[in-house]
Amino acid sequence: MESNDRTQSIQSPSQGTDPFPGTQLKVKVSLPRKSPISPRSPISPGSPRSPVSPRVQGKLKGSPHKKDRGSNSPRDGHPKKGGAGGKGTWGGLLDVDDKSKLDPDDPNYDSSNEQDGASNTRPGSFEFALYKKKATAIIEEYFSIGDASTVKDELKDLDMPNYNYYFVKKLLNMAMDRPDNEKEMAAVLLSTLYSDIIKPQQLYKGLHKLLESADDLIVDTPDTVDVLSLFIARAVVDDILPPAFVTKEMAYLPKDSKGFEILKQAEKGYLGTPHHAEVIERRWASKNKSVENVKDKIIELLQEYITNGDTEEAFRCMKDLKVPFFHHEIVKRVLVMAIEKTQAEDLLLDLLKEVCEKGLINASQVSKGYDRMIDSIDDLTLDVPKAREKLHHLITRAASEGWLCASSLKSLSTSPKNQSLKESVIRNFKAKAQSILQEYFMSGDIYEVKSCLETDKDANSGQLNSIFIKKLVTLAMDRKNREKEMASVLLSSLSFPAEDIVNGFSLLVESAEDTSLDNPVVVEDLALFLARAVVDEALAPQQLDEVEARFGESDPVGTKVLQMARSLLKARLSGERILRCWGGWGNNSPRWAVEDVKDKIAKLLEEYESGGGSREARRCIKELGMPFFHHEVVKKALVVVIEKRSERTWRLLDECFDSCLITTEQMMKGFMRIGESIEDLALDVPDAEKQFLACIERAKAAGWLDNSFSYRNSAHGEK
């Protein structure tokens, strides 16, 4: 036929660039003498130069008067032909089968129109678009306020876990163009969300897609290779990415791609260097936004303001700090300078008033700054004798001008408190405590820590104990799980009075907002330390109320820490979970079931009793990695002493106590457990109770037990 002679098959010159693979396109070329437009013409029916018949318009609009037919349905008794859809239909160029895919090599290809390989015409595209919008907003908010727990809650509420790979990709993509402190925030957030919110496969998928797009990213971010390789290395160091990911991913990427170069640099340039973990962890964290660094910048901007009086420049510097949650430090520093430099009082108070009125510093930060000044006024009185009266004047002035609510502040007493310790003494002790703890984290020698602290015992040792506890936990929170576990073990081994421990944790909670600059997950860490102190019996459960009473309900961070600690303690099997929260002497230690530990203790005591060395026995006890279960060692050793009258096993207990391997609390628990089972032991050893009483007296004489200890009171007190 004539029409068939003028039908040409148009095929793409290259199969790889065909946007509709596998589909043959046909165009009907109409002769001028026939109808102005053919029903199969690709020209738009709305074209002014090509009028379309009402019949064709009905087909284009999906007229309800015409029954829709599938591609293989018969029409007029004849089967429909393949190709463009057959006579009288609009197919081919206008209709695309759902199975067709977009070709990435096509010049008009846009990767944003694909959702994991599917075009946005798929049913889930709306959800994905919503997720992308929400994820971007969540990340922007996180970079502004730095609250990882808020991100976790919002992603839970979003409830689209299958798209979390996009969150990973977007988070790192946005962090690449930001300052180092925000890159550190991104790395910390990934570590926080891993496993609970972002599953491993979603993390791997997000990183894979980011590596695939590295060649495009480098156009806008020239240091893409260095930044992304450091993110990959940091994920490996943080134990959220297995080292094998690097080598496996390299096999999927072209060797000439930027993604391959990123992985190569992560493997050779970071992970393959000596002390790489320490270098990688400190690459971003300590550069720009440590607490001391921010304080120095605040002092510098205020001194510059006093010199030139440039209010706008001061505002700009405050905004550039990007620490809205730390603005209370600006308020405090303004008050300190106003008290110390009377001539600059008006200038500084005017600045504070203006930033409050402009909303640069909110009311809660202003109140907190004044409260902190009230708390530290006694220290300032040493340098400025009338500091208390001057602060009272500043509070009255601000309240009269209407930008401070004086009734919300702590009370400022008219007479100064007695100074229990000089500032120089506290400063020297803090420096010494830091040195002691750094050595302890390397050696693990509890006895050495006790010896060093003994030299500082005086009438004010309670205050120094609280400072030491704060320093211990603060240093541990900035380290790995091994050091956190060591800190908890040391805290339960020092036998500080409970009052000092309560004061120490109160200091920690009060400074939690400042600590969050360096550790965004400070709330979770402090809650675990508090719960662990209760489980280790360093604190009684009711003493959590005392900690809360020290800072009051007005402190949202403190309230959140206490709520989380109580939730951890109320959970089912909470004791065992909290004891294992940091793995027991680090992630490299073995994790035994309770029955396995009991068997190992019995075997090591049996081996020692048969002639083994005491050093080897102590090493085996330590390698169990369960210092909170050493009361089982005491119990089984006492059974051997009573059954076999073994002086050798008694000497092993003595050496364990002297080396601080077994603490007083664990000794007491072991003796109490023997007291509870003495009747069963007497079935095999008739004089078991007599021998046990003798052991108690010897233990008291050796300092293992308190003189008030009595197994009858502990074991049969309820009878």
SULPEJO-V41495 format. One record per residue. N is the residue number from 1. OMEGA is omega as a letter, one per 20 degrees, with the letter a starting at -180 (999 if undefined). Layout:
# SULPEJO-V41495
N	OMEGA
N	OMEGA
This chain:
# SULPEJO-V41495
1	a
2	a
3	a
4	r
5	a
6	r
7	a
8	r
9	a
10	a
11	r
12	r
13	a
14	a
15	a
16	a
17	a
18	a
19	r
20	a
21	r
22	a
23	r
24	a
25	r
26	r
27	r
28	r
29	a
30	r
31	a
32	a
33	a
34	a
35	a
36	a
37	r
38	r
39	a
40	a
41	r
42	a
43	a
44	a
45	r
46	a
47	a
48	a
49	a
50	r
51	a
52	a
53	r
54	a
55	a
56	r
57	r
58	r
59	a
60	a
61	a
62	a
63	a
64	a
65	a
66	a
67	a
68	a
69	r
70	a
71	a
72	a
73	a
74	r
75	a
76	r
77	a
78	r
79	r
80	r
81	r
82	r
83	a
84	r
85	r
86	a
87	r
88	r
89	r
90	a
91	r
92	a
93	a
94	a
95	r
96	r
97	a
98	a
99	a
100	a
101	r
102	a
103	a
104	a
105	a
106	a
107	a
108	a
109	r
110	a
111	a
112	r
113	r
114	r
115	a
116	r
117	a
118	a
119	a
120	r
121	a
122	a
123	a
124	a
125	r
126	r
127	a
128	r
129	r
130	r
131	a
132	a
133	a
134	a
135	r
136	r
137	r
138	a
139	r
140	r
141	r
142	r
143	r
144	a
145	r
146	a
147	a
148	a
149	r
150	r
151	a
152	a
153	a
154	r
155	r
156	r
157	r
158	r
159	r
160	a
161	a
162	r
163	a
164	r
165	r
166	r
167	r
168	a
169	a
170	a
171	a
172	r
173	r
174	a
175	a
176	a
177	a
178	r
179	a
180	a
181	r
182	r
183	r
184	r
185	r
186	r
187	r
188	r
189	r
190	r
191	a
192	a
193	a
194	r
195	a
196	a
197	a
198	a
199	a
200	a
201	r
202	r
203	a
204	a
205	r
206	r
207	r
208	a
209	r
210	r
211	r
212	a
213	a
214	a
215	r
216	a
217	a
218	r
219	a
220	a
221	a
222	a
223	a
224	a
225	a
226	a
227	a
228	r
229	r
230	r
231	r
232	r
233	r
234	r
235	r
236	r
237	r
238	r
239	r
240	r
241	r
242	r
243	a
244	r
245	a
246	a
247	r
248	a
249	r
250	a
251	a
252	a
253	r
254	a
255	r
256	a
257	r
258	r
259	r
260	r
261	r
262	a
263	r
264	r
265	r
266	a
267	a
268	a
269	a
270	a
271	a
272	a
273	r
274	r
275	a
276	a
277	a
278	a
279	a
280	a
281	a
282	a
283	a
284	a
285	a
286	a
287	a
288	a
289	r
290	a
291	a
292	r
293	r
294	r
295	r
296	r
297	r
298	r
299	a
300	a
301	r
302	r
303	r
304	r
305	r
306	a
307	a
308	r
309	a
310	a
311	a
312	r
313	r
314	r
315	a
316	r
317	r
318	r
319	a
320	r
321	r
322	r
323	a
324	r
325	a
326	a
327	r
328	r
329	r
330	r
331	a
332	a
333	r
334	a
335	r
336	a
337	r
338	r
339	a
340	a
341	a
342	a
343	a
344	a
345	a
346	a
347	a
348	r
349	r
350	r
351	a
352	r
353	a
354	r
355	r
356	a
357	r
358	r
359	r
360	r
361	a
362	a
363	a
364	r
365	r
366	r
367	a
368	r
369	r
370	r
371	r
372	r
373	r
374	a
375	a
376	a
377	r
378	r
379	a
380	r
381	r
382	a
383	a
384	a
385	a
386	a
387	a
388	r
389	r
390	r
391	r
392	r
393	a
394	r
395	a
396	a
397	a
398	r
399	a
400	r
401	r
402	a
403	r
404	r
405	a
406	a
407	a
408	a
409	r
410	a
411	r
412	a
413	a
414	a
415	a
416	r
417	r
418	r
419	a
420	a
421	r
422	a
423	a
424	r
425	a
426	a
427	r
428	a
429	r
430	r
431	r
432	r
433	r
434	r
435	r
436	a
437	r
438	r
439	r
440	a
441	r
442	a
443	a
444	a
445	a
446	a
447	r
448	r
449	r
450	a
451	a
452	a
453	a
454	a
455	a
456	r
457	r
458	a
459	a
460	a
461	r
462	r
463	r
464	r
465	r
466	r
467	r
468	r
469	r
470	a
471	r
472	a
473	r
474	r
475	a
476	a
477	a
478	a
479	a
480	a
481	r
482	a
483	r
484	r
485	r
486	r
487	r
488	r
489	r
490	a
491	r
492	a
493	a
494	r
495	r
496	r
497	a
498	r
499	r
500	r
501	r
502	r
503	r
504	r
505	r
506	r
507	a
508	a
509	a
510	a
511	a
512	a
513	r
514	a
515	a
516	r
517	a
518	a
519	a
520	a
521	a
522	a
523	a
524	a
525	a
526	r
527	r
528	r
529	r
530	r
531	r
532	r
533	r
534	r
535	r
536	r
537	r
538	r
539	r
540	a
541	a
542	r
543	r
544	r
545	r
546	r
547	a
548	a
549	a
550	a
551	r
552	a
553	a
554	a
555	a
556	a
557	r
558	r
559	a
560	r
561	a
562	r
563	a
564	r
565	r
566	r
567	r
568	a
569	a
570	a
571	r
572	a
573	a
574	a
575	a
576	a
577	a
578	r
579	a
580	a
581	r
582	r
583	a
584	a
585	r
586	a
587	a
588	a
589	r
590	r
591	a
592	r
593	a
594	a
595	r
596	r
597	r
598	r
599	a
600	r
601	r
602	a
603	a
604	r
605	r
606	r
607	r
608	a
609	a
610	r
611	r
612	a
613	a
614	r
615	r
616	r
617	r
618	r
619	r
620	r
621	a
622	a
623	r
624	r
625	a
626	a
627	r
628	a
629	a
630	r
631	r
632	r
633	r
634	a
635	a
636	r
637	r
638	r
639	r
640	r
641	a
642	a
643	a
644	a
645	a
646	r
647	a
648	r
649	r
650	r
651	r
652	r
653	a
654	r
655	r
656	r
657	a
658	r
659	r
660	r
661	r
662	a
663	r
664	a
665	r
666	r
667	a
668	r
669	r
670	r
671	r
672	a
673	r
674	r
675	r
676	a
677	a
678	a
679	r
680	a
681	a
682	r
683	r
684	a
685	a
686	a
687	a
688	a
689	r
690	r
691	a
692	r
693	r
694	r
695	r
696	a
697	r
698	r
699	r
700	r
701	a
702	r
703	r
704	a
705	r
706	a
707	a
708	a
709	r
710	a
711	r
712	r
713	a
714	a
715	a
716	a
717	a
718	a
719	999
